[in-house]
Amino acid sequence: MGKAFAGVLLITGCSLLLAALGPAYGEALSADQAKSKAAEFAKALSLPWGDTIEVALRENISTSRRAEWQAKFGRFSYVGVSLNGVVTSAADFSQAETHSAAKAPPELKEAEAAARASEIVTLAGIPQVASLSSPRITLEHGTPGASEFRVLYDREYKGIPFEQCGVDICLAGDTGAMLWLSTGLDVPNPDSTEVKFGEQEAKDSAIKDLAVVAPSRQVTDISSTLKIVLPNSYWASQEVGEQEDATKSRVAWVVSLTTADGIFVFWIDAQDGRVLGGARSGGRIDLVPSPSNKQVPERIDHQTVSRLVGAGLLLASFLLALAGISIHRRRGRTTA
């Protein structure tokens, strides 16, 4: 009876633990399914692959990529698969080393780079879960003498692009081989795309906000774009705006103010004009997801921390209960 009760208690505890960790563990893709999907993608793109694959679940990779199974083939390559079966990241380390050493001139044409990137996006299954804008293509030189094409897609909703949400693909400039893929697709769509607060009003508001956070700065250039943002309450600590709900996206005017010593960005809500967040940079601000193979520090939001702490306490209580049952049984034997 004691063993049966302990078993039921442990199973119930594990079930509650998984529920506490949130929907990511509910109807998620299994590790084996992710491994199979990763192998298919690797085969289609001729990535180095093999039988010895390590699969691990990574969470809170960025604010726009919540979780993925990462299937890794030694030091040669890896493929990340989201919990709904979409390839969300990948890297071919072997190809990157070969390309860097070759230092071959760019032979790929821009149109060919666009076609190759489109093929990769389709193989990844991204069009099934997100609408993307037309790609922006640039020729870059990551290593002296080695050229790469960067193909960037913004994710869109009803024609409005998302901020820091989309697809970033790097191709070898000579062969067109994929060096890496990075995505951010998990920001939810906004409840409304209605615009009530005008662009000029947003610019005027941002200038007033700048006077609060950096009174001595003079604006040398100003630009604004309508985008979908996930509030980050960046300026709230400096008494501009308040802490906003970081789980619901909003349509906002992204206003960039250039000064002599940096760029100040304010996200102004397109419906009511309140400040939703923004950023500050000493120079250029990247508006695309960083390649996950660069191991950018992960950001864990407060809700995730709360879930994990609560789940840990829940599991601890069940383990203590099991320990109590065991001690009680041992005492019973001693008394007998």
C-alpha atoms as one frame of an Amber mdcrd trajectory, in Angstrom:
protein
   0.000   0.000   0.000   2.859   2.380   0.895   4.670   1.742  -2.404   1.486
   2.173  -4.436   0.632   5.431  -2.720   4.187   6.712  -3.135   4.100   5.840
  -6.837   0.813   7.672  -7.383   2.152  10.638  -5.440   5.309  10.807  -7.558
   3.415  10.533 -10.868   0.962  13.219  -9.762   3.841  15.435  -8.686   5.629
  15.081 -12.027   2.398  15.849 -13.907   1.836  19.003 -11.870   5.479  19.968
 -12.376   5.166  19.757 -16.172   1.939  21.767 -16.012   3.645  24.431 -13.910
   6.435  24.792 -16.433   3.878  25.971 -18.947   2.505  25.080 -22.389   5.972
  24.547 -23.861   5.853  21.058 -22.319   2.190  20.353 -23.061   1.794  19.112
 -26.633   5.381  19.739 -27.588   7.389  17.939 -30.232   9.322  15.074 -28.672
  13.111  14.874 -28.712  13.010  11.948 -31.148  10.660  13.804 -33.495  12.910
  16.864 -33.381  15.934  14.687 -34.104  14.210  13.223 -37.161  13.162  16.670
 -38.417  16.697  17.991 -37.919  18.145  15.065 -39.866  15.772  15.738 -42.786
  16.781  19.392 -42.887  20.477  18.527 -42.662  20.178  16.034 -45.502  18.311
  18.507 -47.723  21.078  21.112 -47.270  24.005  18.640 -47.243  24.996  19.583
 -43.697  27.496  17.198 -42.063  25.422  14.744 -40.028  25.700  11.315 -38.464
  24.279   8.789 -36.025  25.693  10.316 -32.834  23.386  13.254 -32.276  22.934
  15.072 -28.962  19.474  16.562 -28.455  18.745  19.105 -25.726  15.866  21.491
 -25.034  16.839  25.184 -24.957  14.430  27.787 -23.580  14.173  31.582 -23.546
  16.770  31.924 -26.282  15.521  35.441 -26.965  12.340  37.449 -26.536  11.292
  36.294 -30.009  12.361  32.633 -29.762  10.991  30.945 -26.695  12.201  27.353
 -27.060  13.669  24.795 -29.438  15.154  21.325 -29.481  18.801  21.615 -30.482
  20.139  18.563 -32.328  23.926  18.766 -32.402  26.366  16.704 -34.454  29.657
  17.059 -32.599  31.574  20.159 -33.635  30.361  19.916 -37.210  26.809  21.273
 -37.212  23.541  21.700 -35.369  19.855  22.218 -36.175  17.288  23.786 -33.845
  13.665  22.670 -34.154  10.802  24.532 -32.493   8.193  22.763 -30.386   5.770
  22.958 -33.322   8.179  21.330 -35.774   9.704  24.341 -37.568  13.473  24.638
 -38.048  14.331  27.830 -36.187  18.143  27.766 -36.208  21.035  25.934 -37.810
  24.777  26.220 -38.341  27.301  24.392 -40.495  30.573  24.902 -38.612  32.558
  22.729 -41.047  31.409  24.754 -44.030  32.113  28.001 -42.186  35.713  26.941
 -41.518  36.220  25.813 -45.127  34.726  29.031 -46.459  36.830  31.200 -44.154
  40.045  29.415 -45.144  39.307  29.544 -48.897  38.878  33.337 -48.987  37.246
  32.964 -52.379  35.781  36.023 -54.131  31.977  36.311 -54.254  30.700  34.456
 -57.290  27.057  34.245 -56.243  24.685  36.816 -57.708  22.210  38.635 -55.491
  19.247  36.996 -57.244  20.831  33.587 -56.667  21.316  34.406 -52.989  17.635
  35.361 -52.728  16.552  32.124 -54.404  18.817  30.050 -52.154  17.496  31.763
 -49.019  13.907  31.228 -50.159  14.638  27.522 -50.567  16.050  27.340 -47.021
  13.044  29.171 -45.550  10.698  26.735 -47.305  12.638  23.656 -46.177  12.572
  24.987 -42.617   8.758  25.166 -42.716   8.692  28.844 -41.750   5.968  29.962
 -44.239   3.545  27.654 -42.401   3.796  29.714 -39.205   4.760  33.243 -40.259
   4.352  35.773 -43.033   7.649  37.301 -44.144   8.496  40.510 -45.981  10.647
  40.685 -49.082  14.282  39.967 -48.180  16.986  42.570 -47.658  20.281  41.307
 -49.055  23.765  42.607 -48.284  27.231  41.385 -49.207  29.500  41.353 -46.171
  33.033  40.303 -45.258  33.037  38.405 -41.989  36.636  37.228 -42.342  39.236
  39.132 -44.408  38.934  37.840 -47.933  35.829  35.743 -47.215  32.510  37.118
 -48.419  29.028  36.246 -47.185  25.537  37.184 -48.248  23.236  38.175 -45.390
  19.572  37.664 -46.268  17.182  39.263 -43.775  13.418  38.828 -43.666  11.097
  40.770 -41.373   8.113  38.908 -39.998   4.870  40.757 -40.823   1.273  40.862
 -39.656  -1.305  42.625 -41.814   1.536  44.363 -43.643   3.203  45.709 -40.478
   6.701  44.354 -39.726   7.735  43.146 -36.294  10.616  44.720 -34.409  13.480
  42.254 -33.783  11.462  39.392 -35.206  12.189  37.592 -38.451  14.694  35.410
 -40.255  18.442  35.908 -40.742  20.364  33.673 -43.160  24.088  33.753 -43.927
  25.327  32.222 -47.187  28.848  31.634 -48.468  29.491  34.247 -51.142  31.222
  31.815 -53.474  29.117  28.644 -53.293  25.835  29.772 -51.736  26.168  27.167
 -48.986  24.261  27.990 -45.814  26.608  28.974 -42.977  23.896  29.632 -40.432
  20.197  30.330 -39.938  18.667  32.279 -37.062  15.008  33.132 -36.495  12.695
  34.943 -34.110   9.072  33.978 -34.734   7.423  33.587 -31.340   6.121  37.078
 -30.606   2.279  36.902 -30.642   0.221  38.970 -33.075  -1.271  42.186 -31.631
  -4.954  42.324 -30.719  -5.363  45.407 -32.919  -3.440  47.157 -35.689  -5.467
  50.371 -35.509  -3.412  53.583 -35.526  -4.860  56.512 -33.579  -1.665  58.298
 -32.513  -0.024  59.969 -35.519   3.572  59.765 -36.688   4.386  63.429 -36.009
   2.805  63.151 -32.566   5.054  60.178 -31.892   8.158  62.095 -32.973   7.244
  65.053 -30.764   6.617  62.717 -27.854   9.986  60.972 -28.321  11.819  64.315
 -28.333  10.141  65.237 -25.044  11.113  61.851 -23.600  14.723  62.358 -24.668
  14.776  65.632 -22.759  13.941  63.635 -19.624  16.454  60.775 -19.981  19.268
  62.822 -21.571  18.646  66.564 -21.174  21.891  67.725 -22.797  21.578  65.681
 -25.996  20.883  67.480 -29.269  19.024  65.584 -31.982  20.848  65.563 -35.329
  18.514  63.149 -37.114  15.107  61.594 -36.492  13.301  58.709 -38.174  10.166
  56.737 -37.413   8.636  53.462 -38.579   5.404  51.705 -37.700   6.189  48.274
 -36.244   4.869  45.568 -33.951   6.802  45.443 -30.688   6.844  43.322 -27.558
   7.052  45.945 -24.768  10.341  45.918 -22.849   9.751  48.954 -20.568  13.351
  49.985 -21.293  12.901  53.610 -20.176  10.671  52.951 -17.154  13.628  53.017
 -14.746  14.349  56.562 -15.921  10.798  57.725 -15.222   9.702  57.582 -18.850
   6.807  55.188 -19.297   5.737  52.428 -16.937   6.241  48.670 -16.652   4.234
  47.160 -19.493   2.864  43.681 -20.126   5.733  41.893 -21.877   3.534  39.046
 -23.149   1.277  41.024 -25.492   2.554  42.738 -28.631   1.480  46.238 -29.649
   1.643  48.346 -32.789   4.010  51.254 -32.121   5.933  54.030 -33.776   9.610
  53.123 -33.474  11.231  56.554 -33.267  15.034  56.747 -33.548  16.748  59.929
 -32.374  20.373  60.299 -33.450  22.654  62.417 -31.270  26.397  63.084 -31.251
  27.046  60.223 -28.818  24.469  57.611 -29.744  21.002  56.611 -30.864  17.970
  56.762 -28.578  14.983  54.672 -29.637  11.491  55.123 -28.208   8.553  52.808
 -28.873   5.435  54.978 -28.865   2.095  53.151 -28.740   0.199  53.842 -31.969
  -3.154  53.854 -30.182  -2.644  55.965 -27.085   0.886  57.429 -27.332   2.348
  55.850 -24.196   5.968  54.714 -24.133   6.238  50.923 -24.422  10.038  50.713
 -24.282  12.898  51.048 -26.722  16.682  50.906 -26.725  19.851  52.941 -26.557
  22.996  52.388 -28.591  26.382  53.990 -28.964  26.151  53.370 -32.682  24.193
  51.128 -35.035  21.273  49.200 -33.547  20.736  45.675 -34.858  17.077  44.998
 -35.534  17.417  41.326 -36.449  17.800  38.253 -34.229  21.405  37.387 -33.380
  22.663  34.046 -34.745  22.151  31.482 -31.991  25.494  29.816 -32.772  27.163
  32.924 -31.311  25.667  31.961 -27.926  24.158  35.345 -27.123  23.346  35.542
 -23.368  19.818  34.304 -22.830  17.158  36.524 -21.283  14.742  34.903 -18.849
  11.636  36.950 -18.128  10.052  37.270 -14.688   7.109  35.014 -15.549   9.428
  32.174 -16.577  11.431  32.562 -13.371   8.233  32.477 -11.318   7.063  29.311
 -13.098  10.394  27.587 -12.565  10.626  28.573  -8.893   7.044  27.475  -8.283
   7.652  24.194 -10.084  10.807  23.590  -8.066   8.991  24.174  -4.787   6.192
  21.894  -5.936   8.584  19.071  -6.778  10.479  19.593  -3.507   7.265  19.211
  -1.500   6.504  15.897  -3.198  10.024  14.609  -2.602   9.716  15.540   1.063
   6.395  13.734   1.214   7.977  10.628  -0.284  10.842  10.869   2.211   8.295
  11.067   5.027   6.564   7.925   3.807   9.892   6.081   3.674  10.858   7.193
   7.213   7.421   6.224   8.535   7.763   2.723   7.050  11.246   2.243   8.526
   9.997   3.341  11.960   7.121   0.925  11.609   9.554  -1.946  11.013  11.675
  -0.889  14.012   8.631  -0.728  16.301   7.468  -4.143  15.115
